């Protein structure tokens, strides 16, 4: 289920980026490896390259620039916009490990 949610998130972001040149401009030159650790489902990785999310894969990502840790219920709520990232962080349901710029980047990916 999480893998399907991630795939839909990747697809949604890529469609949005294609339709909004400002996003492509803002993310121009930004390359990141993102790890998603879903505590009750497993680990996934995805890369941000040329303003697109690519290479979605299952498994641990040893050298991620940004690591997102949450449970499946919270992740689903984030993807469906039933809970905001800030609320999830404040309630300790979401942990984002990375630079401040990369943490701010996470909000754009949702």
Secondary structure, DSSP 8 states (H G I E B T S, - for coil): -HHHHHHHHHHHHHHHHHH-HHHHHHTTT--EEEEEEETTTEEEEEEEETTEEEEEEES--TT-SEEEEE-HHHHHHHHTTSS-HHHHHHTTSEEEES-HHHHHHHHHH-
